[in-house]
Amino acid sequence: MNIEVNGERREVRAGDLAAALEELGFADAVLATAVNGAFVPAGERAAAMLAEGDRLEILAPMQGG
């Protein structure tokens, strides 16, 4: 299915957010996620089903000072 990942169109086979993150290479990363503008906690990613055209935002924490 086609989804938008951080503003870029991507093709994924995964049906849920956790599987999509693994497919996109973010499986072990510490990050924040949102689907269609709604925050999805890490513990709920496997239950967050994706649909054609969804918008996924992936944000990694920044370090520094």
Order of alpha helices (4+ residues) and beta strands (2+ residues): beta-beta-alpha-beta-beta-beta
